[in-house]
Amino acid sequence: MLGLNIPKFPSHTEDKNTAWIQKYAKACWDDFISIGSDSFYNGRNRYSLIDKHCVGKQDPLQFLEALDVDLANSNKKLITVTKEILSMMTKYVRIMEATLSKNEYGIDIKAIAPTSMEEKTDYYAQNLAKIILRDNASKAGVNADDLFPAPDENFASKEDLELYMEYSYKNRMAIEAEEALKVVLNNNRYGGTRKFNIKQLVRYGFAGTKDYFDQNGDIKTRAVDVRNFIVSRCIHEDFKDALYMGEILDLSLVEVKEMDIYHEISDDEYKRIGEEMIGRNSSYHYNSHTNPQEYENQRVQVMDLEFYSVCDYILEKGVDKNGNPTASRKKSVNKVGSDNTYVKKQYKVVYEAKWIIGSNIYFGCRKQTNMIRPKNNISDVKLSFNAYAPQLDNMDTNSVAEQMVPIQNLIQLAWVKYMDVIIKARKRGVMIDVTALENIPIGKGGEALDPIGAIKFFNR
């Protein structure tokens, strides 16, 4: 459920203008910030700490202070002994990532259209007829090769043909579709996307992709970084109950201009962005420029958001003066003085918006085109984002690597204690200069220690 600042849905689709989309996008941002989750975009520091443990770069001082606070804060004696961290998690994290990477995947498309099923039946019947005719010719002592063509795959018997039809037969359209998908994945370097998501899944407990069309109409798919991901409150691990999804992208103004395909941001606004956002809205260092043309070096954070809405479609059905049936889309129902009938249906749609965080500049605010709709329900739709968090709990992601962190910390603490004991341990046997231990004064009373007493005092 979104917050109180969310604008109401207009009664007419035409009223969902740019201003309404901008208000809705800003309300989604405020809603995500109010969730208070330590995951996704808000969990970047937490994910950074997990990464440090995965590569053995965690801070050793935390273990020293836990072992001996006074010693760690005074002479740092133990730091010289334990400045190297035991990189135990590194090995196991790499094993998990490599094991998941070895799990291959395949693309298998089966044609179920009536035409395709007819082609399959015809293929089976033709080849079965060839097998039967050739068998009968052979039994009659006639050379079958001179009379009948061989089956397409040189099937030796009916059993061979049935095994082929069950496990190997592929319709021509299905083969072409599989090849098309492979070309799309190769062009998008899906191997790198898969490797990145495996890393995220092991370390952060999240995997995500985004599917979209670029400016040239080509199909694109890329990985979604959980550290940039924003989403509404969800219960399901696949985020199927999300009301909105988006990313916080750290972009240069050159990249913003490339993303602004409709040129909605003016040159004056780019200049104002460069002046107002210096060092305030990016993780990158920026040096001030006086030349407005050099503001393209500035980097800003851009929210790329998608959210659901519902549009009403009203069809007016009637008859023209020639008696022909007509149908036209109307904005509202008006039955006054009309015998026409009206059909009203609601369709789920996706709106998109881009906002430069910290400013009042929006662009790309419109109803999305080329929406992804299931064939069995064209009134439904899905967002371009695909996300999965297998251990999502109260809007917090959980990973296998994070569950290993406490175990590694306990082992590291035991290792620090072990090193401390080694340093303080006395070697076997002692060599003593007895003459140096004669008549050691105890105090002003005139009493003195003999060599045996001095050794006992040392061993206390």
C-alpha distance (Angstrom), angle and dihedral (degrees) to the residues before:
residue distance angle dihedral
M1 . . .
L2 3.78 . .
G3 3.77 125.2 .
L4 3.79 130.0 -92.8
N5 3.81 92.9 -93.8
I6 3.78 92.8 68.5
P7 3.82 111.3 117.3
K8 3.78 117.8 -122.5
F9 3.79 120.6 -106.1
P10 3.82 109.6 -100.2
S11 3.78 115.8 -119.4
H12 3.80 90.6 -123.1
T13 3.78 128.1 48.6
E14 3.79 91.4 -134.2
D15 3.82 89.9 62.4
K16 3.81 91.5 63.7
N17 3.75 90.7 94.1
T18 3.79 131.9 159.6
A19 3.82 93.3 -82.2
W20 3.81 91.6 54.3
I21 3.81 92.3 48.1
Q22 3.81 90.7 50.4
K23 3.81 92.1 51.6
Y24 3.79 91.0 47.6
A25 3.82 92.1 49.5
K26 3.81 92.0 50.3
A27 3.82 90.0 48.1
C28 3.83 89.8 52.8
W29 3.81 90.3 52.9
D30 3.82 91.4 49.6
D31 3.80 90.0 47.6
F32 3.80 92.8 52.8
I33 3.80 92.4 49.2
S34 3.81 89.9 50.1
I35 3.82 93.0 55.4
G36 3.82 90.4 79.8
S37 3.79 93.9 -150.6
D38 3.80 120.3 156.5
S39 3.79 91.3 -142.3
F40 3.78 140.6 78.6
Y41 3.83 112.7 18.1
N42 3.81 91.0 -9.5
G43 3.83 92.5 52.3
R44 3.80 99.9 61.5
N45 3.81 93.6 116.4
R46 3.80 90.9 48.7
Y47 3.80 92.1 50.3
S48 3.80 90.2 47.9
L49 3.82 89.9 55.6
I50 3.81 90.4 51.0
D51 3.81 89.8 51.2
K52 3.80 90.9 53.0
H53 3.78 90.8 54.2
C54 3.81 91.3 47.3
V55 3.81 91.8 56.9
G56 3.82 97.2 35.7
K57 3.82 96.5 -109.5
Q58 3.80 100.5 121.7
D59 3.81 118.2 136.1
P60 3.86 110.8 -88.6
L61 3.82 93.0 -158.5
Q62 3.81 91.7 75.9
F63 3.83 89.7 64.0
L64 3.79 93.9 44.9
E65 3.76 92.8 51.9
A66 3.79 91.1 47.3
L67 3.81 90.0 53.3
D68 3.83 101.7 43.0
V69 3.80 116.4 -4.2
D70 3.81 96.3 -175.8
L71 3.78 93.7 47.7
A72 3.80 93.5 45.4
N73 3.79 92.0 50.0
S74 3.81 96.8 44.9
N75 3.80 119.7 38.2
K76 3.85 98.3 -3.4
K77 3.79 88.0 -137.2
L78 3.79 94.2 158.8
I79 3.82 94.0 52.2
T80 3.79 90.4 72.3
V81 3.78 88.6 55.1
T82 3.85 101.7 41.9
K83 3.79 106.9 26.9
E84 3.80 88.4 122.0
I85 3.82 115.2 79.5
L86 3.79 121.6 -142.0
S87 3.82 104.7 -115.4
M88 3.78 96.3 -150.6
M89 3.81 99.1 141.6
T90 3.80 93.3 51.5
K91 3.79 93.6 72.3
Y92 3.80 95.9 47.1
V93 3.81 94.2 44.1
R94 3.79 89.8 53.2
I95 3.81 90.8 48.4
M96 3.80 91.5 52.2
E97 3.80 93.3 47.3
A98 3.81 92.4 46.7
T99 3.82 92.1 47.9
L100 3.80 92.1 52.6
S101 3.80 91.1 45.9
K102 3.81 90.4 55.7
N103 3.80 91.1 59.0
E104 3.78 99.8 98.3
Y105 3.78 124.2 -152.2
G106 3.79 130.9 -152.0
I107 3.79 138.1 -159.9
D108 3.78 113.2 -127.1
I109 3.81 119.4 173.9
K110 3.78 121.9 -177.4
A111 3.79 120.3 -164.9
I112 3.82 113.3 -131.3
A113 3.81 100.4 168.1
P114 3.84 114.8 121.0
T115 3.80 91.5 -116.3
S116 3.79 91.2 52.7
M117 3.80 91.8 48.6
E118 3.80 90.0 51.4
E119 3.81 90.0 51.9
K120 3.80 89.6 51.3
T121 3.81 91.8 50.5
D122 3.81 91.8 48.1
Y123 3.81 91.7 48.4
Y124 3.80 91.1 52.2
A125 3.80 93.7 46.1
Q126 3.81 94.7 48.4
N127 3.79 94.4 49.0
L128 3.81 92.7 43.2
A129 3.81 89.3 53.2
K130 3.81 90.6 51.4
I131 3.80 91.2 51.1
I132 3.82 93.6 48.8
L133 3.82 93.6 46.7
R134 3.78 92.9 48.4
D135 3.82 91.5 47.7
N136 3.81 91.8 51.3
A137 3.82 91.1 47.5
S138 3.79 91.0 51.4
K139 3.80 91.6 49.8
A140 3.82 89.2 51.7
G141 3.80 90.8 53.0
V142 3.81 94.4 -110.6
N143 3.79 123.7 133.7
A144 3.83 102.4 -109.1
D145 3.82 93.2 -160.6
D146 3.80 90.3 65.1
L147 3.79 94.2 53.1
F148 3.81 110.8 27.7
P149 3.84 133.9 35.6
A150 3.78 118.8 -115.7
P151 3.82 120.6 -106.5
D152 3.81 115.7 -91.2
E153 3.80 95.1 -104.6
N154 3.83 96.9 27.7
F155 3.80 92.5 -106.2
A156 3.80 110.0 -166.7
S157 3.80 95.4 -157.9
K158 3.78 145.8 -0.7
E159 3.80 89.3 -94.4
D160 3.81 91.1 58.0
L161 3.80 90.3 51.0
E162 3.81 92.8 50.2
L163 3.81 92.0 49.4
Y164 3.78 89.9 50.7
M165 3.82 92.3 49.3
E166 3.80 90.8 48.9
Y167 3.80 100.7 47.3
S168 3.80 111.5 10.8
Y169 3.80 110.5 29.2
K170 3.79 113.6 111.2
N171 3.77 127.8 -179.6
R172 3.78 116.0 -122.6
M173 3.82 92.9 -119.3
A174 3.80 90.6 50.0
I175 3.80 90.7 52.0
E176 3.81 91.1 50.6
A177 3.81 91.4 47.9
E178 3.82 91.2 51.5
E179 3.80 91.2 50.2
A180 3.80 90.8 48.3
L181 3.81 91.3 53.1
K182 3.80 91.0 48.6
V183 3.82 90.5 52.1
V184 3.82 90.9 50.5
L185 3.80 92.5 49.6
N186 3.80 92.8 46.4
N187 3.79 92.4 48.7
N188 3.80 89.4 52.0
R189 3.82 93.3 45.9
Y190 3.76 91.0 -122.1
G191 3.80 91.2 177.7
G192 3.81 89.5 69.5
T193 3.80 91.3 45.0
R194 3.79 90.7 52.3
K195 3.81 92.4 47.6
F196 3.81 91.2 50.7
N197 3.81 92.1 49.9
I198 3.81 91.8 48.9
K199 3.80 88.3 54.6
Q200 3.82 90.5 49.0
L201 3.79 92.1 47.3
V202 3.81 93.6 53.3
R203 3.80 97.2 41.2
Y204 3.81 105.0 30.3
G205 3.82 104.9 17.3
F206 3.81 94.2 -120.1
A207 3.79 139.5 103.2
G208 3.78 127.2 -178.4
T209 3.79 145.1 164.4
K210 3.78 137.1 -177.0
D211 3.82 124.0 -141.9
Y212 3.79 119.3 -161.7
F213 3.81 146.5 136.8
D214 3.78 118.9 -101.2
Q215 3.80 126.2 -141.8
N216 3.80 90.8 -82.3
G217 3.79 93.7 52.5
D218 3.81 94.0 -107.7
I219 3.81 120.2 143.9
K220 3.80 111.6 -109.5
T221 3.79 132.4 -173.0
R222 3.79 127.6 179.0
A223 3.78 140.8 163.8
V224 3.80 122.2 -88.8
D225 3.80 115.7 -138.5
V226 3.80 111.2 -135.8
R227 3.81 88.5 -144.6
N228 3.81 88.5 65.4
F229 3.80 98.0 37.5
I230 3.81 124.7 112.5
V231 3.80 125.2 -176.5
S232 3.79 140.2 163.0
R233 3.79 122.2 -103.3
C234 3.80 109.3 -64.0
I235 3.78 138.8 178.8
H236 3.79 102.0 -172.6
E237 3.79 120.5 81.0
D238 3.80 92.6 -131.6
F239 3.84 91.9 50.8
K240 3.80 91.3 -124.6
D241 3.81 88.7 147.3
A242 3.82 93.8 55.9
L243 3.80 117.2 128.4
Y244 3.80 93.7 -162.7
M245 3.80 139.7 4.9
G246 3.76 132.2 -170.2
E247 3.78 149.7 145.9
I248 3.78 134.9 -117.4
L249 3.80 103.4 -136.9
D250 3.80 123.1 -164.6
L251 3.81 102.1 -143.2
S252 3.76 139.4 166.2
L253 3.78 117.6 -123.9
V254 3.80 87.7 -107.5
E255 3.80 89.0 60.3
V256 3.82 90.4 45.2
K257 3.81 89.8 54.7
E258 3.79 89.7 50.2
M259 3.81 90.4 50.6
D260 3.82 91.6 48.1
I261 3.80 93.6 77.2
Y262 3.83 93.4 165.8
H263 3.84 93.4 50.8
E264 3.79 93.8 -124.2
I265 3.83 94.4 152.8
S266 3.79 114.5 76.3
D267 3.81 126.3 -142.1
D268 3.81 90.1 -108.9
E269 3.80 90.2 55.2
Y270 3.80 91.1 50.1
K271 3.79 88.4 52.1
R272 3.80 91.2 49.2
I273 3.80 90.3 49.1
G274 3.80 90.2 53.9
E275 3.80 91.6 49.7
E276 3.81 97.7 44.8
M277 3.80 101.0 38.3
I278 3.82 99.9 50.7
G279 3.80 106.3 139.2
R280 3.81 92.0 -21.8
N281 3.76 107.8 87.4
S282 3.79 106.7 33.0
S283 3.77 141.9 56.5
Y284 3.80 90.2 -129.9
H285 3.78 126.8 90.0
Y286 3.79 114.6 -115.0
N287 3.80 131.2 -168.7
S288 3.79 118.3 -146.3
H289 3.80 118.1 -107.0
T290 3.78 128.3 -162.3
N291 3.79 94.7 -159.9
P292 3.84 109.1 84.0
Q293 3.81 90.1 -147.1
E294 3.82 89.4 64.3
Y295 3.80 94.1 59.6
E296 3.79 87.4 91.6
N297 3.82 87.1 82.6
Q298 3.80 90.2 66.4
R299 3.81 118.0 101.5
V300 3.78 125.2 -145.3
Q301 3.77 137.7 177.8
V302 3.79 114.9 -109.3
M303 3.79 124.2 -166.8
D304 3.81 110.6 -141.9
L305 3.82 103.6 -164.9
E306 3.80 137.8 -179.3
F307 3.81 124.7 -174.5
Y308 3.78 139.4 172.7
S309 3.76 127.1 -109.2
V310 3.80 137.9 161.5
C311 3.79 126.7 -119.8
D312 3.80 126.7 -161.8
Y313 3.78 118.4 -135.7
I314 3.80 116.8 -165.7
L315 3.79 120.1 -168.1
E316 3.79 121.9 -165.8
K317 3.78 113.4 -152.2
G318 3.77 121.2 -164.1
V319 3.78 147.2 126.0
D320 3.79 126.9 -91.7
K321 3.80 125.4 -136.1
N322 3.79 90.4 -87.2
G323 3.77 92.7 55.0
N324 3.79 95.4 -107.0
P325 3.82 118.1 139.9
T326 3.81 115.4 -110.4
A327 3.79 135.7 -169.1
S328 3.79 127.4 -171.5
R329 3.78 136.9 166.7
K330 3.80 116.6 -107.7
K331 3.78 133.3 -168.4
S332 3.80 94.0 -138.1
V333 3.79 141.3 1.6
N334 3.80 114.9 -92.9
K335 3.78 113.2 174.7
V336 3.80 95.9 163.1
G337 3.79 108.8 123.3
S338 3.80 93.2 -8.8
D339 3.78 134.6 109.2
N340 3.80 93.1 -162.9
T341 3.78 121.6 119.0
Y342 3.80 124.6 -129.9
V343 3.79 128.9 -145.2
K344 3.80 117.5 -163.9
K345 3.79 121.5 -166.6
Q346 3.77 133.0 169.9
Y347 3.79 122.6 -137.2
K348 3.77 126.1 -166.1
V349 3.81 111.0 -127.4
V350 3.79 139.3 177.8
Y351 3.78 125.6 -123.7
E352 3.78 123.8 -165.3
A353 3.78 133.9 -159.2
K354 3.79 138.9 173.3
W355 3.78 122.6 -152.0
I356 3.80 131.1 -176.7
I357 3.80 100.1 -132.7
G358 3.78 114.2 -121.9
S359 3.79 94.2 23.9
N360 3.80 138.3 75.9
I361 3.81 93.0 -119.1
Y362 3.81 117.7 118.6
F363 3.78 130.0 171.0
G364 3.79 138.2 170.9
C365 3.82 91.5 39.3
R366 3.80 105.7 158.1
K367 3.76 146.3 104.1
Q368 3.78 109.0 -73.1
T369 3.80 121.5 -109.6
N370 3.82 125.8 -147.0
M371 3.80 91.0 31.7
I372 3.80 118.1 -170.6
R373 3.80 108.6 -114.5
P374 3.81 128.6 173.2
K375 3.80 112.7 -116.3
N376 3.79 92.8 -131.8
N377 3.84 92.5 55.9
I378 3.79 116.2 26.4
S379 3.81 91.9 178.3
D380 3.81 89.3 67.0
V381 3.82 125.5 74.9
K382 3.80 140.4 -179.3
L383 3.76 134.7 -145.0
S384 3.80 123.7 -105.9
F385 3.80 90.0 -113.1
N386 3.80 122.8 89.8
A387 3.79 113.4 -167.3
Y388 3.79 135.9 168.8
A389 3.81 131.4 -177.7
P390 3.84 109.1 178.2
Q391 3.81 95.3 -163.4
L392 3.81 100.9 35.5
D393 3.79 109.6 159.9
N394 3.79 123.2 175.0
M395 3.82 90.5 -22.8
D396 3.81 93.0 -52.1
T397 3.79 122.9 116.5
N398 3.80 119.9 -136.8
S399 3.79 126.7 -163.3
V400 3.79 139.6 -171.6
A401 3.81 91.2 -117.2
E402 3.79 92.4 53.7
Q403 3.80 90.3 51.6
M404 3.80 88.4 56.1
V405 3.82 94.1 55.2
P406 3.87 97.1 82.3
I407 3.81 90.6 48.4
Q408 3.79 91.8 51.3
N409 3.82 90.8 47.4
L410 3.81 92.0 54.0
I411 3.80 91.7 48.7
Q412 3.80 90.7 47.4
L413 3.81 90.9 50.4
A414 3.81 90.8 50.4
W415 3.81 88.9 49.4
V416 3.82 91.3 52.5
K417 3.81 90.2 50.9
Y418 3.79 90.4 47.9
M419 3.81 91.3 52.8
D420 3.80 90.3 47.9
V421 3.81 90.8 53.8
I422 3.81 91.0 49.6
I423 3.79 92.2 52.3
K424 3.81 93.5 48.6
A425 3.82 95.3 43.7
R426 3.85 116.6 108.0
K427 3.76 118.4 -131.1
R428 3.82 121.6 -114.6
G429 3.81 112.2 -79.6
V430 3.81 129.7 -2.0
M431 3.78 133.9 -124.3
I432 3.80 111.9 -144.1
D433 3.77 132.0 -171.5
V434 3.82 97.5 -138.8
T435 3.80 94.0 -166.6
A436 3.80 89.8 60.1
L437 3.81 90.1 57.5
E438 3.81 97.0 54.6
N439 3.78 118.1 119.1
I440 3.83 99.2 -6.1
P441 3.81 104.7 -177.6
I442 3.78 116.2 -123.9
G443 3.78 97.7 -167.7
K444 3.78 144.3 -45.4
G445 3.80 92.5 -58.2
G446 3.76 91.9 84.6
E447 3.78 95.2 -113.1
A448 3.81 119.0 136.5
L449 3.78 138.2 -168.7
D450 3.76 122.1 -115.9
P451 3.89 118.9 -142.8
I452 3.83 93.4 -95.1
G453 3.81 91.7 51.8
A454 3.81 91.6 48.2
I455 3.81 91.4 53.4
K456 3.82 91.4 48.4
F457 3.80 89.4 50.0
F458 3.82 90.8 52.0
N459 3.80 92.0 50.5
R460 3.77 94.7 53.1
